[in-house]
């Protein structure tokens, strides 16, 4: 089944429904999931260096039987490669792992830097480096001219960061990938991005551990009314807002279901607004005072970028 596309600011088309691969590291299972997803019609595959599974993804894509030109492959530079002199090499590592000549979209995974010696998600405050975001971004802008990336963007960036960043950009981020689901709707950020021509991709679109979106009574009632699953309701709500989604599943049945968008009524869309709790699954500011500004710009000043 073909999915609808979002046109990025540079004209590149990004499929609105993709496959997330975070924590999809079960050997063999991941490769089969990629092949199954592509066979079902998925063309947007979301990856990241820190996920540690790009080699298996690359091998699976080679055997998926679909021309490279039909795929939209996303990956992300980890925080330990923010020093501008490390950015080009970080992309080359990603391309080598995925066995690709180019990426369709390269994202800066987080708006903070870590010491290059840190290679896992486990770090302490002293590992946080003062590398200006714009130094990293300008190095990413250079990659577009190299032909190794078709578009560049960011992930986990709030309005305060983007507001300082955009006037300094030669290339405005094409995409901002952030956590969006019915309990964390990010209405203001989505509006801001739209005003500046930045497409939004929502990760964790179905919530997740301790974020019980799929058990919400309203979503379940809507699912019953439309004869579909709660997941289809949540994904269709995001898609109706013009937001791309990258749900993760290893089940062929759920992979197939997630591709089918339903049409929610205007009343149902309005009712969704009442579900927002600003409830996040991912928030490094919980553990590090130094990173409070990433998700809590109302209580912590955004640094010079």
Backbone bond lengths (Angstrom), bond angles and torsions (degrees), N, CA, C in turn:
res aa  C-N    CA-C-N  psi(-1)  N-CA   C-N-CA  omega(-1)  CA-C   N-CA-C  phi
1 X - - - 1.470 - - 1.518 109.70 -
2 X 1.336 117.54 128.25 1.453 121.25 179.00 1.525 109.76 -75.47
3 X 1.319 116.86 144.77 1.458 121.02 177.62 1.516 109.25 -104.80
4 X 1.334 116.30 159.35 1.454 120.33 176.77 1.526 109.33 -74.16
5 X 1.332 115.42 159.65 1.465 121.11 -177.92 1.522 111.15 -114.96
6 X 1.330 116.07 151.58 1.451 122.67 167.39 1.519 107.24 -106.13
7 X 1.315 116.97 132.54 1.467 120.01 178.29 1.520 108.90 -88.32
8 X 1.328 116.26 121.07 1.454 121.24 178.55 1.526 109.94 -76.39
9 X 1.314 116.09 167.43 1.462 120.83 -174.58 1.524 113.61 -61.09
10 X 1.324 116.79 -23.64 1.472 120.01 178.94 1.525 112.23 -95.46
11 X 1.341 116.95 8.38 1.457 121.19 177.68 1.515 115.12 93.21
12 X 1.323 117.89 -11.20 1.469 121.62 178.49 1.527 109.29 -67.81
13 X 1.322 116.47 137.26 1.465 121.37 179.45 1.527 110.54 -93.74
14 X 1.336 117.01 128.69 1.464 122.90 179.02 1.523 108.75 -116.12
15 X 1.336 118.38 119.72 1.475 119.60 176.70 1.520 111.18 -55.46
16 X 1.333 116.47 133.68 1.463 121.18 -174.29 1.529 113.07 -71.72
17 X 1.329 117.61 -22.25 1.460 120.94 177.14 1.519 108.73 -116.07
18 X 1.318 115.38 123.25 1.456 120.30 -179.88 1.516 111.37 -125.55
19 X 1.302 115.04 179.74 1.464 121.48 177.94 1.517 109.25 -111.38
20 X 1.327 116.61 120.97 1.458 121.03 175.80 1.519 110.75 -80.23
21 X 1.328 117.09 147.04 1.472 120.99 -178.65 1.531 112.69 -126.74
22 X 1.335 117.74 11.31 1.463 120.42 177.68 1.524 109.45 -65.13
23 X 1.333 115.90 130.58 1.460 123.32 -178.65 1.526 112.36 60.47
24 X 1.314 115.29 22.09 1.465 119.79 174.24 1.520 106.79 -100.38
25 X 1.314 115.93 76.16 1.457 119.56 -173.60 1.528 112.89 -121.66
26 X 1.341 115.51 17.71 1.454 118.09 178.56 1.526 108.67 -73.38
27 X 1.316 117.03 113.02 1.462 121.57 -176.14 1.525 110.64 -56.06
28 X 1.307 116.56 131.51 1.454 121.53 -179.74 1.517 112.47 86.42
29 X 1.335 116.39 -45.89 1.468 120.78 179.45 1.522 109.96 -65.82
30 X 1.321 116.51 -43.24 1.465 120.54 -179.37 1.523 110.98 -62.71
31 X 1.323 117.04 -46.49 1.464 120.76 -179.57 1.521 110.89 -59.06
32 X 1.320 117.01 -43.77 1.458 120.29 179.68 1.522 110.93 -67.18
33 X 1.340 116.53 -37.07 1.466 120.55 178.06 1.518 110.68 -61.62
34 X 1.330 116.94 -44.08 1.473 121.23 179.02 1.524 109.76 -59.98
35 X 1.321 116.86 -47.95 1.473 120.39 -178.32 1.521 111.32 -63.92
36 X 1.342 116.39 -41.09 1.459 120.37 178.89 1.528 110.72 -64.74
37 X 1.326 116.19 -44.39 1.462 120.82 -178.94 1.525 111.11 -61.26
38 X 1.317 116.31 -45.45 1.470 119.86 179.81 1.529 110.14 -63.51
39 X 1.322 116.91 -41.09 1.464 120.34 178.90 1.531 111.48 -62.61
40 X 1.342 116.96 -32.30 1.459 121.33 179.78 1.522 112.78 -77.58
41 X 1.335 116.46 -18.28 1.459 119.53 179.40 1.511 115.69 125.62
42 X 1.340 118.06 -2.70 1.466 119.65 176.51 1.530 109.56 -66.75
43 X 1.315 115.56 134.39 1.464 120.72 177.14 1.517 112.40 -125.72
44 X 1.321 116.77 -13.36 1.463 123.43 -178.92 1.531 107.54 -103.42
45 X 1.326 116.96 113.80 1.473 122.14 179.96 1.519 108.10 -117.23
46 X 1.327 116.58 121.73 1.461 121.76 -176.87 1.528 110.32 -99.85
47 X 1.320 115.76 121.39 1.472 122.14 -176.16 1.530 110.21 -126.06
48 X 1.314 116.15 176.31 1.461 122.01 173.60 1.521 108.84 -163.61
49 X 1.312 115.91 146.16 1.464 121.31 179.15 1.527 111.06 -56.69
50 X 1.341 116.73 -43.89 1.462 120.04 -173.98 1.518 112.90 -70.75
51 X 1.335 118.71 -15.53 1.455 120.13 179.23 1.528 111.67 -68.00
52 X 1.324 116.81 -22.06 1.458 120.34 174.69 1.517 115.28 72.24
53 X 1.328 118.03 19.18 1.466 119.86 -175.88 1.530 113.15 -130.57
54 X 1.326 116.84 15.57 1.463 119.11 -174.07 1.521 113.70 -69.20
55 X 1.313 118.27 -29.66 1.471 119.47 178.32 1.526 110.86 -64.08
56 X 1.320 116.33 -42.88 1.462 119.24 178.91 1.531 110.78 -67.69
57 X 1.324 116.57 -37.85 1.460 120.32 177.22 1.523 110.28 -62.70
58 X 1.338 116.32 -45.80 1.459 120.38 -179.88 1.512 112.32 -60.03
59 X 1.316 116.09 -43.04 1.465 120.36 179.55 1.524 110.52 -64.90
60 X 1.332 116.37 -40.31 1.467 120.23 179.60 1.524 111.06 -65.91
61 X 1.317 116.99 -39.74 1.468 120.38 179.66 1.522 111.29 -64.48
62 X 1.322 116.04 -35.67 1.471 119.36 178.77 1.526 110.98 -62.60
63 X 1.333 116.31 -31.91 1.453 119.86 -178.10 1.517 113.81 -99.59
64 X 1.337 116.38 11.69 1.463 119.55 -175.57 1.517 113.10 -83.07
65 X 1.336 117.26 -12.93 1.461 120.49 175.70 1.515 115.51 75.19
66 X 1.340 116.77 23.46 1.472 121.15 179.08 1.526 108.67 -122.25
67 X 1.328 118.32 134.10 1.472 120.15 178.92 1.527 111.61 -58.01
68 X 1.324 116.06 143.19 1.468 120.65 179.84 1.531 111.41 -55.04
69 X 1.308 117.50 -34.94 1.465 121.07 -176.92 1.524 112.77 -64.95
70 X 1.332 117.56 -18.52 1.466 120.73 179.73 1.529 112.84 -89.61
71 X 1.319 116.73 -8.95 1.464 120.94 -176.57 1.530 111.21 -98.23
72 X 1.323 115.10 151.54 1.460 121.58 174.70 1.526 106.51 -122.75
73 X 1.322 115.67 102.86 1.465 121.10 -173.96 1.521 110.25 -106.16
74 X 1.326 114.88 127.02 1.459 122.95 -178.83 1.526 109.24 -113.64
75 X 1.327 116.81 140.00 1.460 119.19 169.02 1.526 108.42 -144.15
76 X 1.334 114.93 174.52 1.461 119.94 -171.43 1.536 110.88 -137.55
77 X 1.320 114.39 139.28 1.469 120.83 174.92 1.531 108.71 -78.95
78 X 1.319 115.95 128.64 1.466 119.60 179.36 1.527 109.58 -76.79
79 X 1.329 116.42 162.19 1.456 122.27 -173.22 1.517 113.93 -64.37
80 X 1.331 117.56 -20.58 1.469 118.90 -178.91 1.530 112.69 -80.43
81 X 1.329 116.38 3.10 1.472 120.77 178.41 1.525 111.08 -120.07
82 X 1.327 118.04 28.56 1.462 120.65 -177.94 1.518 113.83 -80.03
83 X 1.306 118.13 -23.61 1.466 117.95 176.64 1.525 107.68 -57.46
84 X 1.323 118.21 130.66 1.470 120.06 -171.97 1.517 114.59 -55.58
85 X 1.322 117.04 -31.65 1.466 119.80 -179.63 1.533 112.32 -72.47
86 X 1.336 116.99 -10.64 1.463 120.98 -179.19 1.528 113.32 -100.45
87 X 1.328 117.47 -11.07 1.463 121.21 -170.84 1.524 112.52 -65.77
88 X 1.329 117.29 -47.75 1.470 119.94 -178.65 1.525 110.77 -60.98
89 X 1.327 116.62 -40.86 1.457 120.42 178.70 1.518 111.79 -66.56
90 X 1.345 116.47 -34.03 1.466 120.26 177.60 1.523 110.61 -63.18
91 X 1.329 116.56 -40.84 1.466 119.79 176.67 1.519 110.97 -64.73
92 X 1.312 117.47 -42.58 1.471 120.48 179.99 1.526 110.92 -60.91
93 X 1.335 117.35 -38.65 1.472 120.77 177.06 1.527 110.77 -62.58
94 X 1.327 116.15 -42.90 1.467 120.74 179.03 1.519 110.58 -62.45
95 X 1.331 117.24 -46.70 1.462 121.52 -179.26 1.523 111.13 -63.04
96 X 1.324 115.98 -38.17 1.466 120.22 178.66 1.531 110.20 -64.07
97 X 1.333 116.85 -45.01 1.465 120.19 -179.29 1.529 111.59 -64.85
98 X 1.319 116.41 -41.18 1.467 120.29 -178.04 1.530 112.76 -83.99
99 X 1.335 116.23 -6.25 1.462 122.40 -179.45 1.535 110.86 57.46
100 X 1.334 114.56 47.29 1.456 121.60 -178.88 1.525 110.53 -123.84
101 X 1.312 115.85 157.89 1.461 121.20 175.47 1.520 111.74 -92.31
102 X 1.342 116.86 -20.56 1.457 120.26 179.14 1.525 109.84 -156.39
103 X 1.333 115.80 160.04 1.461 122.90 172.24 1.524 108.72 -106.43
104 X 1.309 116.15 149.37 1.457 119.66 173.63 1.522 111.00 -78.90
105 X 1.338 116.23 -30.87 1.459 120.71 -179.95 1.521 109.71 -151.39
106 X 1.329 115.65 127.69 1.461 122.15 175.71 1.519 107.92 -115.08
107 X 1.335 116.80 127.82 1.454 122.12 -178.89 1.527 111.66 -113.18
108 X 1.327 116.18 147.78 1.457 121.37 165.35 1.525 105.30 -81.64
109 X 1.327 117.43 115.00 1.461 121.23 -167.22 1.528 113.38 -63.55
110 X 1.333 116.45 -40.70 1.460 121.51 -179.97 1.521 109.61 -142.05
111 X 1.325 118.56 154.07 1.466 121.05 -178.90 1.524 114.29 -86.96
112 X 1.318 116.75 33.83 1.463 120.51 173.92 1.519 108.42 -145.27
113 X 1.318 115.70 157.89 1.465 121.26 -175.48 1.524 111.42 -110.46
114 X 1.333 114.38 153.88 1.459 121.52 175.84 1.522 109.92 -124.59
115 X 1.303 115.40 157.60 1.461 121.26 174.22 1.537 109.62 -53.39
116 X 1.333 118.17 135.42 1.470 120.73 -178.38 1.527 114.48 -57.55
117 X 1.322 117.45 -19.82 1.456 119.83 -179.23 1.530 112.40 -78.83
118 X 1.334 117.80 -11.16 1.462 121.83 179.75 1.522 108.36 -85.55
119 X 1.326 116.56 121.65 1.469 119.76 -175.69 1.528 113.15 -124.18
120 X 1.343 116.72 16.60 1.458 119.61 178.23 1.520 108.59 -138.89
121 X 1.333 116.26 176.48 1.461 119.62 179.40 1.525 111.48 -79.47
122 X 1.320 117.29 -3.30 1.457 121.41 178.27 1.525 109.16 -91.93
123 X 1.327 115.89 113.53 1.461 119.73 178.42 1.524 108.96 -149.26
124 X 1.330 116.03 167.61 1.462 121.62 178.59 1.516 108.52 -118.83
125 X 1.312 116.33 170.49 1.461 121.19 -174.69 1.522 113.08 -55.63
126 X 1.321 116.30 -37.61 1.468 119.74 -177.77 1.531 112.60 -68.68
127 X 1.333 117.25 -12.38 1.463 120.81 178.26 1.532 112.71 -82.71
128 X 1.340 116.90 -11.90 1.458 120.96 -179.43 1.525 109.21 -74.78
129 X 1.329 116.59 128.04 1.462 121.85 -177.00 1.521 111.47 -105.25
130 X 1.324 115.39 151.90 1.459 121.00 177.70 1.527 109.79 -93.79
131 X 1.324 115.76 74.76 1.464 121.43 175.19 1.524 106.89 -107.47
132 X 1.330 118.54 115.56 1.462 119.87 -179.06 1.533 111.66 -56.72
133 X 1.319 116.17 136.63 1.462 121.00 179.35 1.516 111.15 -54.48
134 X 1.329 117.19 -40.36 1.465 119.88 -176.67 1.524 112.65 -67.07
135 X 1.319 118.50 -27.22 1.468 120.26 175.35 1.529 109.78 -64.47
136 X 1.321 115.42 -44.75 1.471 120.33 177.83 1.523 110.17 -65.74
137 X 1.330 116.28 -44.07 1.468 120.71 -176.55 1.526 111.73 -63.16
138 X 1.326 117.38 -42.33 1.470 119.50 -179.90 1.527 111.14 -63.21
139 X 1.325 116.34 -34.81 1.468 119.35 175.59 1.523 110.37 -67.22
140 X 1.346 117.34 -34.41 1.461 120.52 176.21 1.528 110.80 -69.74
141 X 1.318 117.11 -37.03 1.465 120.23 176.86 1.531 110.94 -58.93
142 X 1.326 116.18 -37.99 1.470 119.97 179.00 1.526 111.73 -62.84
143 X 1.339 116.48 -28.32 1.462 120.11 -177.61 1.528 112.15 -69.02
144 X 1.328 116.82 -27.58 1.459 120.12 -179.87 1.528 109.87 -62.72
145 X 1.328 116.78 -41.83 1.466 120.96 179.15 1.520 111.58 -66.72
146 X 1.323 117.56 -24.38 1.462 120.87 -179.45 1.519 112.34 -71.96
147 X 1.325 116.94 -17.90 1.457 121.00 -177.65 1.518 113.70 84.02
148 X 1.329 117.11 1.13 1.461 120.24 -178.26 1.522 112.83 -85.42
149 X 1.322 116.84 -11.66 1.467 121.54 174.55 1.522 108.60 -138.21
150 X 1.327 116.49 141.15 1.458 120.72 178.41 1.525 111.68 -88.41
151 X 1.311 116.90 -28.55 1.463 121.31 -179.87 1.519 108.60 -152.79
152 X 1.324 115.81 154.49 1.465 121.36 177.82 1.526 109.33 -127.79
153 X 1.316 114.93 150.83 1.454 119.71 -179.20 1.509 111.23 -158.26
154 X 1.319 115.73 -164.70 1.463 121.43 -175.25 1.525 109.44 -134.45
155 X 1.302 115.64 170.05 1.458 121.94 178.82 1.522 108.55 -142.37
156 X 1.322 116.47 138.34 1.465 122.05 178.58 1.523 113.00 65.57
157 X 1.320 117.46 32.62 1.462 121.88 178.02 1.530 109.51 -99.14
158 X 1.341 117.46 131.65 1.456 121.42 178.37 1.526 110.77 -92.53
159 X 1.324 116.15 178.06 1.463 120.50 -177.51 1.524 112.50 -63.22
160 X 1.326 117.13 -39.69 1.462 120.41 -177.70 1.525 111.28 -61.66
161 X 1.330 116.13 -41.62 1.462 119.96 179.00 1.520 110.07 -66.61
162 X 1.318 116.72 -49.61 1.459 120.55 -178.03 1.521 112.05 -62.35
163 X 1.323 116.52 -36.12 1.456 120.70 -179.35 1.532 111.20 -63.32
164 X 1.327 116.56 -36.09 1.468 120.40 177.10 1.522 111.65 -78.94
165 X 1.306 116.13 -29.53 1.464 121.72 -173.03 1.523 113.13 -80.09
166 X 1.327 117.01 -46.02 1.462 121.58 -170.55 1.533 113.76 -53.74
167 X 1.356 119.68 -45.28 1.470 118.39 -179.21 1.536 114.12 -63.15
168 X 1.324 117.03 -18.12 1.466 120.80 -177.73 1.532 112.84 -95.65
169 X 1.325 117.11 -5.10 1.465 121.00 -173.20 1.524 112.50 -85.41
170 X 1.315 116.38 138.86 1.465 121.03 164.64 1.524 108.57 -80.52
171 X 1.337 115.73 -34.84 1.462 122.45 175.03 1.523 107.36 -122.83
172 X 1.326 116.69 114.55 1.476 120.55 177.03 1.525 108.20 -70.24
173 X 1.333 118.38 139.24 1.467 119.48 178.77 1.522 112.07 -49.59
174 X 1.328 116.01 131.93 1.468 120.79 179.86 1.515 111.59 -76.68
175 X 1.337 116.07 -28.21 1.471 121.50 -174.29 1.531 108.94 -143.38
176 X 1.317 115.84 145.89 1.462 122.26 167.76 1.523 106.43 -123.81
177 X 1.321 116.63 114.54 1.467 121.04 179.88 1.524 108.73 -97.24
178 X 1.332 115.47 119.37 1.462 120.47 -176.08 1.528 109.77 -139.11
179 X 1.321 115.96 165.99 1.465 120.30 178.01 1.526 109.95 -74.22
180 X 1.318 116.19 117.66 1.469 121.17 178.28 1.520 109.50 -138.65
181 X 1.311 114.61 126.47 1.464 122.81 172.89 1.523 106.35 -156.48
182 X 1.317 119.65 172.97 1.466 120.25 -175.38 1.523 115.37 -56.56
183 X 1.339 118.46 -24.04 1.460 120.41 178.06 1.537 112.12 -91.77
184 X 1.316 117.64 -3.61 1.478 122.25 177.93 1.532 107.22 -145.33
185 X 1.318 116.51 79.37 1.461 121.39 -165.59 1.528 114.31 -83.98
186 X 1.332 118.08 -22.56 1.469 122.71 175.42 1.535 112.44 51.83
187 X 1.322 116.05 43.68 1.464 121.23 -175.13 1.524 112.57 -58.25
188 X 1.314 117.53 -45.96 1.457 120.91 -179.42 1.515 112.69 -63.43
189 X 1.328 116.60 -42.41 1.459 120.87 -179.69 1.523 110.53 -66.86
190 X 1.326 117.11 -42.19 1.463 120.66 179.10 1.531 110.25 -61.05
191 X 1.320 117.03 -43.26 1.466 121.20 178.51 1.519 111.02 -62.91
192 X 1.334 116.64 -43.51 1.466 121.28 179.35 1.525 110.39 -61.14
193 X 1.313 116.72 -46.79 1.468 120.19 -179.29 1.529 110.45 -61.57
194 X 1.322 116.69 -43.52 1.469 120.21 179.94 1.536 110.38 -60.45
195 X 1.322 117.02 -40.61 1.461 120.89 -179.70 1.524 112.40 -63.42
196 X 1.333 116.13 -25.23 1.463 120.58 -178.00 1.524 113.02 -107.08
197 X 1.313 116.63 14.60 1.458 120.28 176.27 1.509 114.64 71.70
198 X 1.333 116.98 23.20 1.464 121.96 -179.76 1.528 108.76 -101.14
199 X 1.319 117.53 118.24 1.459 120.91 176.00 1.527 109.50 -71.24
200 X 1.315 116.63 151.52 1.466 121.97 -179.47 1.521 109.98 -116.37
201 X 1.331 115.44 131.70 1.458 121.67 170.78 1.519 108.09 -112.66
202 X 1.323 117.35 131.72 1.453 121.23 179.46 1.513 111.74 -99.65
203 X 1.337 116.25 119.34 1.465 118.37 172.56 1.529 108.57 -95.02
204 X 1.316 116.00 163.47 1.475 122.07 -172.35 1.528 110.32 51.40
205 X 1.328 119.04 45.33 1.467 120.06 -175.24 1.524 114.00 -67.83
206 X 1.329 116.71 -11.67 1.464 120.81 178.06 1.528 111.76 -108.67
207 X 1.344 115.81 14.00 1.458 119.03 -176.73 1.515 109.73 81.46
208 X 1.312 116.74 -125.78 1.461 119.63 -179.40 1.511 110.25 145.81
209 X 1.328 115.90 -157.08 1.460 121.36 -178.04 1.524 110.88 -52.15
210 X 1.331 116.35 123.87 1.465 124.92 178.20 1.536 112.93 69.35
211 X 1.340 117.66 -0.24 1.472 121.26 175.54 1.521 105.92 -113.88
212 X 1.331 116.61 91.04 1.465 121.56 -165.83 1.531 112.93 -86.70
213 X 1.334 117.17 52.63 1.460 121.57 -179.28 1.523 111.19 -58.73
214 X 1.333 116.89 -43.02 1.461 120.28 -175.46 1.526 113.32 -68.11
215 X 1.342 116.36 -15.92 1.470 119.65 178.12 1.519 112.44 -99.12
216 X 1.325 116.82 3.47 1.458 120.29 179.93 1.531 109.91 -63.43
217 X 1.327 116.74 131.49 1.471 121.27 -174.66 1.526 111.72 -64.16
218 X 1.332 117.22 -39.56 1.463 119.49 179.41 1.528 110.86 -63.96
219 X 1.337 117.12 -46.03 1.463 120.73 179.94 1.523 110.63 -62.76
220 X 1.318 116.35 -38.52 1.465 119.65 178.14 1.531 111.32 -65.55
221 X 1.325 117.34 -38.57 1.475 120.03 177.81 1.531 111.00 -65.47
222 X 1.334 115.83 -41.26 1.467 119.69 178.46 1.530 109.65 -63.62
223 X 1.322 116.85 -40.43 1.461 120.73 178.71 1.524 111.11 -61.52
224 X 1.317 116.03 -42.61 1.470 119.92 178.22 1.527 110.84 -63.07
225 X 1.321 116.22 -39.66 1.468 120.21 -178.74 1.521 112.10 -66.88
226 X 1.321 116.08 -32.42 1.471 120.58 -178.00 1.538 112.51 -99.36
227 X 1.320 116.59 3.87 1.468 121.44 -179.91 1.523 111.28 54.52
228 X 1.329 114.77 49.78 1.462 120.22 -179.64 1.526 109.19 -142.11
229 X 1.306 117.56 -173.45 1.459 121.84 -179.52 1.524 111.20 -92.62
230 X 1.338 118.54 156.58 1.465 120.63 174.33 1.535 111.81 -57.15
231 X 1.328 116.96 -34.74 1.468 120.02 178.43 1.523 110.56 -62.39
232 X 1.313 117.82 -43.19 1.458 120.88 178.29 1.526 111.31 -62.01
233 X 1.325 116.58 -36.25 1.465 120.31 177.71 1.522 110.51 -64.48
234 X 1.340 117.03 -49.38 1.465 121.23 -178.03 1.531 111.29 -62.76
235 X 1.320 117.00 -42.28 1.461 120.35 179.67 1.524 111.02 -67.70
236 X 1.318 116.83 -41.25 1.460 120.63 -179.59 1.523 111.47 -65.66
237 X 1.328 116.38 -34.36 1.469 120.67 175.57 1.526 110.73 -61.29
238 X 1.320 117.42 -45.73 1.469 120.81 178.99 1.526 111.03 -65.79
239 X 1.319 116.94 -45.06 1.458 121.15 -179.25 1.529 110.89 -61.94
240 X 1.335 117.24 -36.88 1.464 120.96 178.36 1.522 111.36 -65.46
241 X 1.321 117.17 -22.53 1.469 121.82 176.32 1.525 112.02 -86.85
242 X 1.322 116.92 1.86 1.457 120.66 -179.48 1.512 113.42 80.74
243 X 1.332 116.54 22.09 1.466 122.48 -178.15 1.524 109.32 -104.67
244 X 1.327 116.82 130.96 1.460 120.91 173.66 1.529 108.84 -73.40
245 X 1.323 116.99 152.57 1.463 121.27 -178.46 1.525 110.00 -131.99
246 X 1.334 115.53 147.24 1.470 120.41 -178.46 1.534 109.83 -132.40
247 X 1.334 117.66 64.67 1.466 119.76 178.33 1.520 111.21 -65.74
248 X 1.324 115.56 152.34 1.467 121.16 177.35 1.520 109.07 -112.66
249 X 1.319 116.18 135.70 1.457 121.13 172.91 1.519 108.15 -158.06
250 X 1.319 116.37 150.73 1.462 120.97 173.67 1.518 111.10 -107.95
251 X 1.333 116.84 -1.86 1.460 122.08 -179.29 1.523 110.55 -87.72
252 X 1.319 117.65 125.73 1.459 120.49 178.82 1.525 111.19 -60.67
253 X 1.314 116.81 -37.88 1.466 120.45 179.45 1.522 110.65 -62.39
254 X 1.332 116.71 -47.68 1.467 119.62 -178.94 1.526 111.21 -69.94
255 X 1.322 117.07 -36.53 1.463 119.52 176.28 1.528 110.37 -57.73
256 X 1.323 115.42 -43.10 1.471 120.81 -179.79 1.530 110.22 -67.48
257 X 1.329 116.91 -43.94 1.463 120.67 -179.71 1.528 111.49 -61.97
258 X 1.327 116.53 -40.61 1.465 120.65 -175.24 1.521 113.04 -65.58
259 X 1.329 117.12 -18.73 1.466 120.82 178.89 1.526 112.17 -78.84
260 X 1.319 117.01 -17.32 1.461 120.68 -173.79 1.522 110.90 -96.38
261 X 1.327 114.86 109.52 1.465 120.81 179.10 1.530 109.98 -84.84
262 X 1.325 115.87 139.74 1.468 120.92 174.61 1.524 108.37 -105.78
263 X 1.312 116.53 160.90 1.463 121.66 179.43 1.523 109.19 -99.12
264 X 1.319 115.95 110.41 1.456 121.19 178.91 1.526 109.69 -83.30
265 X 1.315 116.41 148.19 1.461 119.71 178.70 1.529 110.02 -75.78
266 X 1.326 116.42 162.68 1.462 120.08 178.55 1.525 110.99 -62.45
267 X 1.337 116.63 -35.63 1.467 119.75 177.47 1.525 110.90 -65.98
268 X 1.324 117.21 -41.06 1.473 120.16 178.23 1.520 110.56 -63.92
269 X 1.322 117.13 -41.26 1.468 120.27 178.81 1.533 110.09 -62.55
270 X 1.323 117.80 -41.08 1.469 120.42 178.99 1.526 110.94 -65.40
271 X 1.330 117.23 -38.38 1.460 120.67 -179.29 1.525 111.96 -65.34
272 X 1.338 116.60 -29.61 1.458 120.06 179.18 1.526 111.35 -58.12
273 X 1.328 117.05 -33.34 1.466 120.40 -177.45 1.525 112.09 -58.39
274 X 1.337 116.63 -26.82 1.461 120.60 -178.91 1.532 112.69 -76.11
275 X 1.326 116.78 -10.68 1.472 120.13 -177.89 1.529 112.89 -84.98
276 X 1.328 116.79 -15.17 1.468 120.22 -172.42 1.528 111.58 -63.07
277 X 1.339 116.21 126.98 1.464 121.84 -179.90 1.526 112.16 -124.38
278 X 1.340 117.20 2.38 1.464 121.00 -172.46 1.524 110.74 52.20
279 X 1.310 114.86 41.14 1.463 121.99 -175.49 1.518 109.02 -99.55
280 X 1.315 116.88 117.89 1.460 121.86 -175.11 1.519 112.01 -109.19
281 X 1.329 113.85 146.27 1.455 119.59 171.22 1.529 109.44 -87.20
282 X 1.330 116.28 -36.99 1.470 122.41 -174.88 1.515 109.31 -113.53
283 X 1.323 117.40 120.82 1.461 120.80 -179.82 1.532 110.34 -158.67
284 X 1.340 117.61 93.08 1.467 119.35 -179.44 1.519 112.60 -65.62
285 X 1.339 117.51 -19.55 1.453 120.50 178.47 1.510 113.51 -64.80
286 X 1.330 116.72 -17.39 1.461 119.72 176.48 1.525 111.26 -66.45
287 X 1.334 114.98 -31.70 1.462 119.78 -175.27 1.522 113.40 -101.09
288 X 1.341 117.09 -23.84 1.455 120.42 -173.80 1.527 110.62 -130.32
289 X 1.321 115.72 114.11 1.463 120.75 177.48 1.525 110.15 -56.85
290 X 1.330 115.85 -34.57 1.469 120.75 -177.84 1.529 112.22 -64.35
291 X 1.328 117.14 -19.95 1.460 120.85 -177.18 1.530 112.80 -107.94
292 X 1.324 116.26 12.09 1.456 119.64 -178.23 1.528 111.85 -59.43
293 X 1.327 116.26 -32.80 1.467 121.52 -177.14 1.531 113.04 -66.17
294 X 1.333 117.45 -19.81 1.463 119.91 -176.96 1.530 110.58 -63.91
295 X 1.321 117.74 -43.83 1.459 121.10 -178.12 1.519 113.70 -116.46
296 X 1.320 116.66 -7.88 1.460 118.98 -174.34 1.525 110.17 -129.09
297 X 1.344 115.32 60.44 1.461 119.56 -177.40 1.519 112.98 -65.37
298 X 1.336 116.73 -13.81 1.454 120.27 178.47 1.529 112.02 -75.49
299 X 1.312 118.08 -20.83 1.460 121.22 -178.42 1.521 113.37 -117.99
300 X 1.331 117.44 -9.38 1.463 119.94 -178.31 1.532 108.91 -138.32
301 X 1.319 116.10 131.96 1.459 120.75 -178.58 1.514 111.72 -69.95
302 X 1.331 114.96 137.67 1.471 120.38 174.57 1.518 108.29 -70.30
303 X 1.318 118.82 131.06 1.465 121.63 -179.43 1.524 111.42 -71.48
304 X 1.320 115.81 169.68 1.458 120.75 173.18 1.524 107.62 -63.98
305 X 1.318 116.05 133.17 1.463 118.12 -175.52 1.509 111.77 -110.29
